[in-house]
Amino acid sequence: MADDIPWERLFEEAARVRSRAHVPYSHFPVGAAVLYADGAVVAGCNVENATYGLTVCAERNAFAAGVAQGHSKPVAVAIVVDTPEPCPPCGMCRQVMAEFGPPALPVRSRTPKGGEARYTLGELLPHAFTKDFL
């Protein structure tokens, strides 16, 4: 399945929406794009808040937008962030991904200069708290 994923399209969408990030405090814009089983690509950027605690990450915004648009089966996640090394998603984003995606969900992070890291959700969050515990 990983060979069928249009990674370049996902990274282009993540980079495009990254330019819209609202980051007046951290100056750390992030873009994310989620590919769903129905072929839809939903992107999100981080949106900061003066209280910091109300800040929402790009990945969580992309997943929330996917839910709002009626998509439920993510098949890939791409992240773009301008750091020296590709940056993995934070713990909160990993947990949100685990709500919707399987441990095999491919997650890739890329810098604007082309550095790339590849993970699976299971590698990023090996002992996820899921509905199976409820």
C-alpha positions in Angstrom: 0.0 0.0 0.0 2.9 2.4 0.8 3.9 2.3 -2.9 0.4 3.6 -3.9 0.5 6.6 -1.6 1.0 9.9 -3.5 3.6 11.3 -1.0 4.6 14.2 -3.2 1.0 15.4 -3.4 0.7 15.0 0.4 3.9 17.0 1.1 2.8 19.7 -1.4 -0.5 20.1 0.5 1.2 20.1 3.8 3.7 22.8 2.6 0.9 24.8 1.1 -1.2 25.0 4.2 1.9 25.5 6.4 2.2 28.9 4.9 -1.2 29.8 6.6 -0.1 28.7 10.1 -1.0 31.2 12.8 2.3 31.1 14.8 2.9 34.6 16.3 4.5 33.3 19.4 6.6 30.3 18.5 7.3 31.3 14.9 7.2 27.5 14.2 4.8 26.9 11.3 3.8 23.3 10.7 1.7 21.8 7.9 0.1 18.3 7.8 -1.9 16.4 5.2 -3.9 13.2 5.7 -4.8 10.9 2.9 -8.0 9.0 3.4 -9.1 5.6 2.0 -11.7 7.4 -0.2 -8.9 9.4 -1.9 -9.5 12.7 -0.1 -6.6 14.7 1.1 -7.3 16.9 4.1 -4.6 19.4 5.3 -4.2 21.4 8.5 -1.8 23.9 10.0 -1.0 24.8 13.5 -3.0 27.6 15.1 -1.5 29.2 18.2 -3.3 31.0 21.0 -2.0 33.6 23.4 -2.8 31.3 26.3 -0.5 28.6 24.7 -2.6 25.8 26.1 -5.3 26.4 23.5 -2.8 26.0 20.6 -3.8 23.2 18.2 -1.2 21.4 16.1 -1.3 20.9 12.4 -1.8 17.2 12.6 -4.8 17.5 15.0 -6.3 20.2 12.8 -6.0 18.0 9.7 -7.7 15.1 11.5 -10.4 17.3 12.9 -11.1 18.7 9.5 -11.2 15.2 8.1 -13.8 14.2 10.6 -15.9 17.3 9.8 -15.7 16.4 6.1 -16.9 12.8 6.8 -13.6 11.0 6.3 -12.8 8.2 8.7 -10.1 5.9 7.5 -6.6 7.6 7.2 -4.1 5.8 5.1 -1.1 8.2 5.3 0.1 11.3 7.1 2.6 13.8 5.8 4.1 16.6 7.9 6.2 19.6 6.8 8.2 21.6 9.3 11.3 23.8 8.9 13.8 22.2 11.3 17.3 21.0 10.7 16.1 17.4 11.0 12.6 16.1 10.2 10.3 16.6 13.2 8.0 13.8 14.5 4.5 14.7 15.7 4.0 15.5 19.3 2.5 13.1 21.8 -1.0 14.6 21.6 -1.0 14.3 17.8 0.2 10.7 18.1 -2.7 9.9 20.4 -5.2 11.6 18.0 -3.8 9.6 15.1 -4.3 6.4 17.2 -7.9 7.2 17.6 -8.4 6.9 13.8 -5.5 5.0 12.3 -3.9 1.5 12.8 -0.4 1.0 14.1 0.7 0.4 10.5 -0.4 3.9 9.5 2.6 5.5 7.6 3.7 8.9 8.9 6.4 10.9 7.2 8.0 14.2 8.1 9.9 16.3 5.7 11.9 19.6 5.9 11.6 22.2 3.1 15.1 21.2 2.1 14.1 17.6 1.5 15.2 15.8 4.7 12.7 13.1 5.4 11.9 10.7 8.3 9.6 7.7 7.9 7.7 6.1 10.7 4.6 4.0 11.4 2.2 5.1 14.0 3.1 2.0 16.0 6.7 3.1 16.1 5.7 6.6 17.2 3.2 5.4 19.9 3.9 1.7 20.7 1.5 1.4 23.6 -1.4 3.6 22.5 -4.4 4.0 24.7 -7.3 3.0 22.4 -11.0 2.1 22.5 -9.9 -1.5 23.2 -9.2 -0.5 26.8 -12.7 0.9 27.3 
